[in-house]
Amino acid sequence: EASLDALWTETEALIDDAVAFARQSPVPAADEATIDVFAD
Protein backbone atom coordinates (compact mmCIF):
# COMPACT_ATOMS: atom_id res chain seq x y z
CA GLU A 1 0.00 0.00 0.00
CA ALA A 2 2.92 2.33 0.66
CA SER A 3 4.03 1.97 -2.95
CA LEU A 4 0.50 2.79 -4.10
CA ASP A 5 0.57 5.99 -2.06
CA ALA A 6 3.95 6.92 -3.50
CA LEU A 7 2.72 6.23 -7.02
CA TRP A 8 -0.37 8.37 -6.48
CA THR A 9 1.76 11.21 -5.07
CA GLU A 10 3.98 11.04 -8.16
CA THR A 11 0.92 10.99 -10.41
CA GLU A 12 -0.55 14.03 -8.67
CA ALA A 13 2.75 15.87 -9.07
CA LEU A 14 2.77 15.07 -12.80
CA ILE A 15 -0.81 16.32 -13.14
CA ASP A 16 0.09 19.51 -11.26
CA ASP A 17 3.05 20.03 -13.61
CA ALA A 18 0.84 19.48 -16.65
CA VAL A 19 -1.75 21.93 -15.35
CA ALA A 20 0.90 24.55 -14.60
CA PHE A 21 2.40 24.08 -18.06
CA ALA A 22 -0.99 24.32 -19.73
CA ARG A 23 -1.81 27.49 -17.80
CA GLN A 24 1.43 29.10 -19.04
CA SER A 25 0.64 28.21 -22.64
CA PRO A 26 -1.45 30.58 -24.74
CA VAL A 27 -4.74 28.70 -24.55
CA PRO A 28 -8.22 29.94 -25.47
CA ALA A 29 -10.61 30.64 -22.60
CA ALA A 30 -12.60 27.50 -23.40
CA ASP A 31 -9.52 25.37 -22.79
CA GLU A 32 -8.86 27.12 -19.49
CA ALA A 33 -12.24 25.92 -18.23
CA THR A 34 -11.21 22.38 -19.15
CA ILE A 35 -7.89 22.83 -17.36
CA ASP A 36 -9.73 24.01 -14.23
CA VAL A 37 -11.77 20.80 -14.26
CA PHE A 38 -8.57 18.74 -14.15
CA ALA A 39 -7.01 21.02 -11.54
CA ASP A 40 -9.84 20.29 -9.09
PQR file with spaces between the fields and no chain letter, atoms N, CA, C, O and H, PARSE charges and radii, in Angstrom:
ATOM       1  N    GLU     1       0.836   -1.208    0.000 -0.4000 1.5000
ATOM       2  CA   GLU     1       0.000    0.000    0.000 -0.0000 2.0000
ATOM       3  C    GLU     1       0.873    1.262    0.000  0.5500 1.7000
ATOM       4  O    GLU     1       0.496    2.286   -0.569 -0.5500 1.4000
ATOM       5  N    ALA     2       2.020    1.176    0.632 -0.4000 1.5000
ATOM       6  CA   ALA     2       2.918    2.335    0.664 -0.0000 2.0000
ATOM       7  C    ALA     2       3.351    2.714   -0.752  0.5500 1.7000
ATOM       8  O    ALA     2       3.449    3.894   -1.089 -0.5500 1.4000
ATOM       9  H    ALA     2       2.326    0.344    1.095  0.4000 1.0000
ATOM      10  N    SER     3       3.608    1.690   -1.576 -0.4000 1.5000
ATOM      11  CA   SER     3       4.033    1.966   -2.946 -0.0000 2.0000
ATOM      12  C    SER     3       2.896    2.595   -3.745  0.5500 1.7000
ATOM      13  O    SER     3       3.129    3.428   -4.621 -0.5500 1.4000
ATOM      14  H    SER     3       3.529    0.731   -1.301  0.4000 1.0000
ATOM      15  N    LEU     4       1.662    2.191   -3.436 -0.4000 1.5000
ATOM      16  CA   LEU     4       0.504    2.787   -4.102 -0.0000 2.0000
ATOM      17  C    LEU     4       0.403    4.265   -3.758  0.5500 1.7000
ATOM      18  O    LEU     4       0.144    5.093   -4.630 -0.5500 1.4000
ATOM      19  H    LEU     4       1.472    1.515   -2.724  0.4000 1.0000
ATOM      20  N    ASP     5       0.606    4.594   -2.493 -0.4000 1.5000
ATOM      21  CA   ASP     5       0.567    5.993   -2.061 -0.0000 2.0000
ATOM      22  C    ASP     5       1.652    6.801   -2.760  0.5500 1.7000
ATOM      23  O    ASP     5       1.414    7.923   -3.208 -0.5500 1.4000
ATOM      24  H    ASP     5       0.816    3.921   -1.785  0.4000 1.0000
ATOM      25  N    ALA     6       2.835    6.224   -2.847 -0.4000 1.5000
ATOM      26  CA   ALA     6       3.947    6.915   -3.498 -0.0000 2.0000
ATOM      27  C    ALA     6       3.639    7.137   -4.975  0.5500 1.7000
ATOM      28  O    ALA     6       3.914    8.202   -5.527 -0.5500 1.4000
ATOM      29  H    ALA     6       3.028    5.313   -2.483  0.4000 1.0000
ATOM      30  N    LEU     7       3.065    6.117   -5.602 -0.4000 1.5000
ATOM      31  CA   LEU     7       2.720    6.228   -7.020 -0.0000 2.0000
ATOM      32  C    LEU     7       1.679    7.316   -7.232  0.5500 1.7000
ATOM      33  O    LEU     7       1.777    8.109   -8.168 -0.5500 1.4000
ATOM      34  H    LEU     7       2.842    5.252   -5.154  0.4000 1.0000
ATOM      35  N    TRP     8       0.681    7.346   -6.353 -0.4000 1.5000
ATOM      36  CA   TRP     8      -0.365    8.371   -6.477 -0.0000 2.0000
ATOM      37  C    TRP     8       0.213    9.765   -6.284  0.5500 1.7000
ATOM      38  O    TRP     8      -0.154   10.698   -6.997 -0.5500 1.4000
ATOM      39  H    TRP     8       0.602    6.702   -5.592  0.4000 1.0000
ATOM      40  N    THR     9       1.121    9.907   -5.314 -0.4000 1.5000
ATOM      41  CA   THR     9       1.756   11.208   -5.073 -0.0000 2.0000
ATOM      42  C    THR     9       2.520   11.654   -6.313  0.5500 1.7000
ATOM      43  O    THR     9       2.459   12.821   -6.699 -0.5500 1.4000
ATOM      44  H    THR     9       1.419    9.149   -4.734  0.4000 1.0000
ATOM      45  N    GLU    10       3.242   10.718   -6.938 -0.4000 1.5000
ATOM      46  CA   GLU    10       3.981   11.035   -8.161 -0.0000 2.0000
ATOM      47  C    GLU    10       3.021   11.438   -9.273  0.5500 1.7000
ATOM      48  O    GLU    10       3.275   12.383  -10.020 -0.5500 1.4000
ATOM      49  H    GLU    10       3.292    9.770   -6.624  0.4000 1.0000
ATOM      50  N    THR    11       1.910   10.701   -9.370 -0.4000 1.5000
ATOM      51  CA   THR    11       0.924   10.990  -10.410 -0.0000 2.0000
ATOM      52  C    THR    11       0.328   12.376  -10.209  0.5500 1.7000
ATOM      53  O    THR    11       0.172   13.135  -11.165 -0.5500 1.4000
ATOM      54  H    THR    11       1.704    9.934   -8.763  0.4000 1.0000
ATOM      55  N    GLU    12      -0.004   12.701   -8.969 -0.4000 1.5000
ATOM      56  CA   GLU    12      -0.554   14.028   -8.666 -0.0000 2.0000
ATOM      57  C    GLU    12       0.442   15.124   -9.028  0.5500 1.7000
ATOM      58  O    GLU    12       0.058   16.171   -9.549 -0.5500 1.4000
ATOM      59  H    GLU    12       0.123   12.084   -8.192  0.4000 1.0000
ATOM      60  N    ALA    13       1.721   14.882   -8.752 -0.4000 1.5000
ATOM      61  CA   ALA    13       2.749   15.867   -9.073 -0.0000 2.0000
ATOM      62  C    ALA    13       2.833   16.068  -10.584  0.5500 1.7000
ATOM      63  O    ALA    13       2.983   17.195  -11.056 -0.5500 1.4000
ATOM      64  H    ALA    13       2.033   14.031   -8.329  0.4000 1.0000
ATOM      65  N    LEU    14       2.738   14.977  -11.339 -0.4000 1.5000
ATOM      66  CA   LEU    14       2.767   15.071  -12.799 -0.0000 2.0000
ATOM      67  C    LEU    14       1.573   15.860  -13.311  0.5500 1.7000
ATOM      68  O    LEU    14       1.710   16.690  -14.210 -0.5500 1.4000
ATOM      69  H    LEU    14       2.616   14.062  -10.955  0.4000 1.0000
ATOM      70  N    ILE    15       0.400   15.601  -12.738 -0.4000 1.5000
ATOM      71  CA   ILE    15      -0.811   16.319  -13.136 -0.0000 2.0000
ATOM      72  C    ILE    15      -0.649   17.804  -12.828  0.5500 1.7000
ATOM      73  O    ILE    15      -0.988   18.655  -13.650 -0.5500 1.4000
ATOM      74  H    ILE    15       0.289   14.927  -12.007  0.4000 1.0000
ATOM      75  N    ASP    16      -0.128   18.111  -11.638 -0.4000 1.5000
ATOM      76  CA   ASP    16       0.090   19.509  -11.262 -0.0000 2.0000
ATOM      77  C    ASP    16       1.038   20.187  -12.251  0.5500 1.7000
ATOM      78  O    ASP    16       0.813   21.328  -12.654 -0.5500 1.4000
ATOM      79  H    ASP    16       0.148   17.419  -10.971  0.4000 1.0000
ATOM      80  N    ASP    17       2.098   19.478  -12.637 -0.4000 1.5000
ATOM      81  CA   ASP    17       3.047   20.033  -13.606 -0.0000 2.0000
ATOM      82  C    ASP    17       2.363   20.285  -14.942  0.5500 1.7000
ATOM      83  O    ASP    17       2.578   21.321  -15.571 -0.5500 1.4000
ATOM      84  H    ASP    17       2.281   18.551  -12.309  0.4000 1.0000
ATOM      85  N    ALA    18       1.542   19.337  -15.371 -0.4000 1.5000
ATOM      86  CA   ALA    18       0.843   19.478  -16.647 -0.0000 2.0000
ATOM      87  C    ALA    18      -0.113   20.660  -16.611  0.5500 1.7000
ATOM      88  O    ALA    18      -0.212   21.419  -17.576 -0.5500 1.4000
ATOM      89  H    ALA    18       1.368   18.495  -14.860  0.4000 1.0000
ATOM      90  N    VAL    19      -0.815   20.813  -15.499 -0.4000 1.5000
ATOM      91  CA   VAL    19      -1.751   21.931  -15.350 -0.0000 2.0000
ATOM      92  C    VAL    19      -0.997   23.254  -15.367  0.5500 1.7000
ATOM      93  O    VAL    19      -1.412   24.202  -16.034 -0.5500 1.4000
ATOM      94  H    VAL    19      -0.735   20.197  -14.716  0.4000 1.0000
ATOM      95  N    ALA    20       0.107   23.316  -14.638 -0.4000 1.5000
ATOM      96  CA   ALA    20       0.901   24.547  -14.597 -0.0000 2.0000
ATOM      97  C    ALA    20       1.426   24.881  -15.991  0.5500 1.7000
ATOM      98  O    ALA    20       1.409   26.040  -16.406 -0.5500 1.4000
ATOM      99  H    ALA    20       0.445   22.546  -14.097  0.4000 1.0000
ATOM     100  N    PHE    21       1.889   23.866  -16.706 -0.4000 1.5000
ATOM     101  CA   PHE    21       2.403   24.077  -18.064 -0.0000 2.0000
ATOM     102  C    PHE    21       1.293   24.565  -18.987  0.5500 1.7000
ATOM     103  O    PHE    21       1.489   25.485  -19.781 -0.5500 1.4000
ATOM     104  H    PHE    21       1.903   22.924  -16.369  0.4000 1.0000
ATOM     105  N    ALA    22       0.133   23.942  -18.873 -0.4000 1.5000
ATOM     106  CA   ALA    22      -0.993   24.316  -19.726 -0.0000 2.0000
ATOM     107  C    ALA    22      -1.444   25.744  -19.440  0.5500 1.7000
ATOM     108  O    ALA    22      -1.830   26.477  -20.350 -0.5500 1.4000
ATOM     109  H    ALA    22      -0.026   23.194  -18.228  0.4000 1.0000
ATOM     110  N    ARG    23      -1.391   26.127  -18.179 -0.4000 1.5000
ATOM     111  CA   ARG    23      -1.809   27.490  -17.804 -0.0000 2.0000
ATOM     112  C    ARG    23      -0.844   28.530  -18.361  0.5500 1.7000
ATOM     113  O    ARG    23      -1.248   29.657  -18.651 -0.5500 1.4000
ATOM     114  H    ARG    23      -1.077   25.532  -17.439  0.4000 1.0000
ATOM     115  N    GLN    24       0.434   28.162  -18.514 -0.4000 1.5000
ATOM     116  CA   GLN    24       1.429   29.096  -19.045 -0.0000 2.0000
ATOM     117  C    GLN    24       1.303   29.223  -20.560  0.5500 1.7000
ATOM     118  O    GLN    24       1.677   30.245  -21.136 -0.5500 1.4000
ATOM     119  H    GLN    24       0.762   27.247  -18.278  0.4000 1.0000
ATOM     120  N    SER    25       0.778   28.192  -21.195 -0.4000 1.5000
ATOM     121  CA   SER    25       0.640   28.208  -22.645 -0.0000 2.0000
ATOM     122  C    SER    25      -0.484   29.148  -23.059  0.5500 1.7000
ATOM     123  O    SER    25      -1.439   29.345  -22.308 -0.5500 1.4000
ATOM     124  H    SER    25       0.474   27.363  -20.727  0.4000 1.0000
ATOM     125  N    PRO    26      -0.376   29.724  -24.243 -0.5600 1.5000
ATOM     126  CA   PRO    26      -1.454   30.583  -24.741  0.2800 2.0000
ATOM     127  C    PRO    26      -2.651   29.739  -25.169  0.5500 1.7000
ATOM     128  O    PRO    26      -2.736   29.302  -26.317 -0.5500 1.4000
ATOM     129  N    VAL    27      -3.564   29.519  -24.244 -0.4000 1.5000
ATOM     130  CA   VAL    27      -4.738   28.704  -24.554 -0.0000 2.0000
ATOM     131  C    VAL    27      -5.990   29.565  -24.586  0.5500 1.7000
ATOM     132  O    VAL    27      -6.097   30.532  -23.832 -0.5500 1.4000
ATOM     133  H    VAL    27      -3.495   29.874  -23.312  0.4000 1.0000
ATOM     134  N    PRO    28      -6.933   29.224  -25.451 -0.5600 1.5000
ATOM     135  CA   PRO    28      -8.217   29.936  -25.471  0.2800 2.0000
ATOM     136  C    PRO    28      -8.952   29.771  -24.146  0.5500 1.7000
ATOM     137  O    PRO    28      -8.679   28.836  -23.393 -0.5500 1.4000
ATOM     138  N    ALA    29      -9.872   30.669  -23.865 -0.4000 1.5000
ATOM     139  CA   ALA    29     -10.609   30.642  -22.604 -0.0000 2.0000
ATOM     140  C    ALA    29     -11.349   29.323  -22.416  0.5500 1.7000
ATOM     141  O    ALA    29     -11.449   28.823  -21.295 -0.5500 1.4000
ATOM     142  H    ALA    29     -10.093   31.429  -24.477  0.4000 1.0000
ATOM     143  N    ALA    30     -11.864   28.760  -23.496 -0.4000 1.5000
ATOM     144  CA   ALA    30     -12.604   27.500  -23.404 -0.0000 2.0000
ATOM     145  C    ALA    30     -11.701   26.399  -22.848  0.5500 1.7000
ATOM     146  O    ALA    30     -12.141   25.577  -22.044 -0.5500 1.4000
ATOM     147  H    ALA    30     -11.782   29.166  -24.406  0.4000 1.0000
ATOM     148  N    ASP    31     -10.449   26.384  -23.275 -0.4000 1.5000
ATOM     149  CA   ASP    31      -9.523   25.373  -22.786 -0.0000 2.0000
ATOM     150  C    ASP    31      -9.181   25.598  -21.320  0.5500 1.7000
ATOM     151  O    ASP    31      -8.936   24.641  -20.585 -0.5500 1.4000
ATOM     152  H    ASP    31     -10.091   27.051  -23.928  0.4000 1.0000
ATOM     153  N    GLU    32      -9.163   26.846  -20.893 -0.4000 1.5000
ATOM     154  CA   GLU    32      -8.859   27.120  -19.487 -0.0000 2.0000
ATOM     155  C    GLU    32      -9.920   26.516  -18.580  0.5500 1.7000
ATOM     156  O    GLU    32      -9.606   26.034  -17.492 -0.5500 1.4000
ATOM     157  H    GLU    32      -9.362   27.623  -21.490  0.4000 1.0000
ATOM     158  N    ALA    33     -11.171   26.538  -19.018 -0.4000 1.5000
ATOM     159  CA   ALA    33     -12.242   25.924  -18.234 -0.0000 2.0000
ATOM     160  C    ALA    33     -11.981   24.427  -18.099  0.5500 1.7000
ATOM     161  O    ALA    33     -12.188   23.848  -17.032 -0.5500 1.4000
ATOM     162  H    ALA    33     -11.426   26.930  -19.902  0.4000 1.0000
ATOM     163  N    THR    34     -11.529   23.809  -19.178 -0.4000 1.5000
ATOM     164  CA   THR    34     -11.212   22.383  -19.148 -0.0000 2.0000
ATOM     165  C    THR    34     -10.059   22.128  -18.190  0.5500 1.7000
ATOM     166  O    THR    34     -10.087   21.171  -17.416 -0.5500 1.4000
ATOM     167  H    THR    34     -11.361   24.280  -20.045  0.4000 1.0000
ATOM     168  N    ILE    35      -9.047   22.984  -18.244 -0.4000 1.5000
ATOM     169  CA   ILE    35      -7.892   22.833  -17.357 -0.0000 2.0000
ATOM     170  C    ILE    35      -8.339   22.927  -15.901  0.5500 1.7000
ATOM     171  O    ILE    35      -7.869   22.165  -15.057 -0.5500 1.4000
ATOM     172  H    ILE    35      -9.024   23.761  -18.872  0.4000 1.0000
ATOM     173  N    ASP    36      -9.247   23.860  -15.603 -0.4000 1.5000
ATOM     174  CA   ASP    36      -9.727   24.010  -14.234 -0.0000 2.0000
ATOM     175  C    ASP    36     -10.418   22.738  -13.748  0.5500 1.7000
ATOM     176  O    ASP    36     -10.316   22.392  -12.571 -0.5500 1.4000
ATOM     177  H    ASP    36      -9.629   24.479  -16.289  0.4000 1.0000
ATOM     178  N    VAL    37     -11.107   22.050  -14.629 -0.4000 1.5000
ATOM     179  CA   VAL    37     -11.769   20.797  -14.257 -0.0000 2.0000
ATOM     180  C    VAL    37     -10.720   19.791  -13.792  0.5500 1.7000
ATOM     181  O    VAL    37     -10.912   19.118  -12.779 -0.5500 1.4000
ATOM     182  H    VAL    37     -11.190   22.332  -15.586  0.4000 1.0000
ATOM     183  N    PHE    38      -9.613   19.685  -14.526 -0.4000 1.5000
ATOM     184  CA   PHE    38      -8.569   18.739  -14.151 -0.0000 2.0000
ATOM     185  C    PHE    38      -7.821   19.199  -12.905  0.5500 1.7000
ATOM     186  O    PHE    38      -7.321   18.375  -12.140 -0.5500 1.4000
ATOM     187  H    PHE    38      -9.457   20.231  -15.348  0.4000 1.0000
ATOM     188  N    ALA    39      -7.743   20.502  -12.700 -0.4000 1.5000
ATOM     189  CA   ALA    39      -7.014   21.022  -11.543 -0.0000 2.0000
ATOM     190  C    ALA    39      -7.738   20.673  -10.240  0.5500 1.7000
ATOM     191  O    ALA    39      -7.099   20.461   -9.210 -0.5500 1.4000
ATOM     192  H    ALA    39      -8.149   21.172  -13.321  0.4000 1.0000
ATOM     193  N    ASP    40      -9.065   20.615  -10.287 -0.4000 1.5000
ATOM     194  CA   ASP    40      -9.844   20.291   -9.093 -0.0000 2.0000
ATOM     195  C    ASP    40      -9.910   18.787   -8.901  0.5500 1.7000
ATOM     196  O    ASP    40     -10.524   18.312   -7.945 -0.5500 1.4000
ATOM     197  H    ASP    40      -9.585   20.787  -11.124  0.4000 1.0000
